[in-house]
Amino acid sequence: MTNYLLNILGIVIMGVLIEIITPNGKMSKYIKSIFSIFVVFVLISPLSTISSNINITKYFDISTYQLDNNLLANINERKINAIEIDIENALADEQITNVNVDIYYELTNNEIIIQNVQVDLKNAILNKRFEHINKYAFINEVLLRYVDIEERIIEYYE
């Protein structure tokens, strides 16, 4: 606290010196403005030490707040749906259309764990370039660009 009072006393003395030394004119306005900002910083400097000593849990009962699992499930479902659409669009860009991708997942500790990926190729339309290419390997490659999974959990239906 004594340091704070000494800082204020020093600022007052500095302010008087600046008032005496600076000439009248436009430059005086700029110097006084900069000095005013400096004074404000010195005056609010103890607020950081005061705020670090405040214990919020003393005033608010944090135990009454809980995670909204329905909201979290909705958000994760939207994420998975967006990934499915992105994969289907990427396959369409590669000229494999009418593919339906379903991702089955489990939510554990607020983390999405993908259990199974099913790729429905019943109505798929493939470009002629896939006649001599392993379409499953190609689709696996596209899938792995979007989700970090093992290839063994990908299932194909035709």
C-alpha positions as MATLAB code, in Angstrom:
seq = 'MTNYLLNILGIVIMGVLIEIITPNGKMSKYIKSIFSIFVVFVLISPLSTISSNINITKYFDISTYQLDNNLLANINERKINAIEIDIENALADEQITNVNVDIYYELTNNEIIIQNVQVDLKNAILNKRFEHINKYAFINEVLLRYVDIEERIIEYYE';
ca = [
       0.000    0.000    0.000;
       2.862    2.364    0.754;
       4.297    1.721   -2.703;
       0.979    2.729   -4.205;
       0.916    5.996   -2.225;
       4.516    6.713   -3.224;
       3.584    6.122   -6.875;
       0.712    8.601   -6.600;
       2.978   11.158   -4.895;
       5.550   10.688   -7.665;
       2.867   11.172  -10.319;
       1.705   14.411   -8.658;
       5.277   15.756   -8.549;
       5.847   14.703  -12.157;
       2.602   16.399  -13.168;
       3.694   19.671  -11.583;
       7.094   19.454  -13.323;
       5.488   18.728  -16.690;
       3.142   21.704  -16.211;
       6.089   24.007  -15.482;
       8.451   22.696  -18.194;
       6.118   22.283  -21.182;
       5.547   25.362  -23.320;
       2.049   26.507  -24.169;
       0.781   25.286  -27.535;
      -0.265   22.155  -29.388;
       2.633   20.056  -28.140;
       1.577   20.719  -24.550;
      -1.820   19.125  -25.237;
      -0.213   15.922  -26.544;
       2.206   15.646  -23.634;
      -0.593   16.193  -21.109;
      -2.747   13.556  -22.857;
       0.026   10.974  -22.689;
       0.678   11.875  -19.068;
      -3.059   11.496  -18.300;
      -3.042    7.962  -19.715;
       0.005    7.193  -17.578;
      -1.819    8.535  -14.480;
      -4.837    6.327  -15.201;
      -2.614    3.229  -15.412;
      -0.943    4.073  -12.104;
      -4.310    4.641  -10.421;
      -5.811    1.322  -11.586;
      -2.668   -0.767  -10.996;
      -3.815   -2.113   -7.585;
      -6.986   -3.540   -9.150;
      -5.070   -6.532  -10.497;
      -3.926   -7.528   -7.008;
      -7.402   -6.979   -5.556;
      -9.125   -9.085   -8.226;
      -6.678  -11.978   -7.793;
      -7.668  -12.279   -4.117;
     -11.412  -12.619   -4.832;
     -12.849  -16.120   -4.532;
     -15.865  -16.390   -6.838;
     -17.001  -19.728   -5.394;
     -17.636  -17.893   -2.137;
     -20.392  -15.870   -3.835;
     -21.728  -18.385   -6.373;
     -22.584  -22.014   -5.790;
     -20.907  -23.666   -8.776;
     -22.114  -27.137   -7.802;
     -25.646  -26.219   -8.911;
     -24.546  -25.783  -12.523;
     -24.500  -28.824  -14.719;
     -23.781  -29.648  -18.303;
     -26.799  -29.725  -20.578;
     -26.425  -33.180  -22.111;
     -29.261  -32.630  -24.586;
     -27.523  -29.569  -25.988;
     -24.223  -31.412  -26.176;
     -25.851  -34.380  -27.935;
     -27.507  -32.022  -30.415;
     -24.230  -30.261  -31.174;
     -22.391  -33.548  -31.675;
     -25.168  -34.902  -33.896;
     -24.874  -31.799  -36.064;
     -21.094  -32.276  -36.267;
     -21.503  -35.876  -37.391;
     -24.195  -34.917  -39.934;
     -21.901  -32.223  -41.335;
     -19.052  -34.745  -41.657;
     -21.364  -37.216  -43.443;
     -22.443  -34.514  -45.897;
     -18.836  -33.430  -46.460;
     -17.832  -37.016  -47.259;
     -20.767  -37.485  -49.648;
     -19.917  -34.187  -51.379;
     -16.245  -35.144  -51.649;
     -17.220  -38.446  -53.248;
     -19.542  -36.601  -55.642;
     -16.639  -34.305  -56.566;
     -14.670  -37.462  -57.404;
     -17.605  -38.584  -59.588;
     -19.060  -41.169  -57.225;
     -22.641  -39.976  -56.727;
     -25.689  -41.188  -54.779;
     -23.576  -42.606  -51.967;
     -25.087  -42.594  -48.495;
     -22.637  -42.413  -45.564;
     -23.839  -43.101  -42.015;
     -21.536  -42.589  -39.042;
     -22.473  -44.295  -35.789;
     -20.820  -42.867  -32.720;
     -20.849  -42.876  -28.951;
     -20.423  -39.872  -26.711;
     -18.038  -40.622  -23.846;
     -16.774  -37.910  -21.502;
     -17.822  -35.212  -23.974;
     -15.768  -36.889  -26.682;
     -17.091  -38.392  -29.898;
     -15.931  -41.972  -30.420;
     -16.815  -43.328  -33.843;
     -17.983  -46.924  -33.570;
     -18.914  -47.712  -37.161;
     -19.083  -46.102  -40.613;
     -21.542  -47.567  -43.092;
     -21.287  -46.722  -46.773;
     -24.376  -47.555  -48.825;
     -23.458  -48.113  -52.486;
     -26.825  -49.559  -53.592;
     -27.763  -46.506  -55.651;
     -24.210  -45.328  -56.317;
     -23.284  -44.131  -59.772;
     -19.596  -44.496  -60.582;
     -17.670  -42.869  -63.360;
     -16.141  -45.180  -65.963;
     -12.659  -44.496  -64.592;
     -13.528  -46.747  -61.617;
     -13.917  -49.847  -63.807;
     -10.295  -50.845  -63.231;
      -9.738  -49.128  -59.886;
     -10.540  -50.611  -56.487;
     -13.492  -48.401  -55.533;
     -13.391  -49.534  -51.891;
      -9.779  -48.431  -51.447;
     -10.567  -45.112  -53.104;
     -13.624  -44.495  -50.894;
     -11.579  -45.485  -47.823;
      -9.015  -42.874  -48.798;
     -11.696  -40.182  -49.056;
     -13.251  -41.244  -45.731;
      -9.934  -41.145  -43.927;
      -9.419  -37.549  -45.048;
     -12.460  -36.523  -43.004;
     -12.482  -38.834  -39.992;
      -9.663  -40.347  -37.984;
     -10.749  -43.988  -37.873;
      -9.419  -47.447  -38.536;
     -10.318  -48.988  -41.883;
     -11.740  -52.094  -40.195;
     -14.811  -50.213  -38.923;
     -15.884  -49.171  -42.430;
     -18.685  -51.346  -43.809;
     -19.981  -51.351  -47.384;
     -23.465  -52.268  -48.543;
     -24.367  -52.899  -52.169;
];
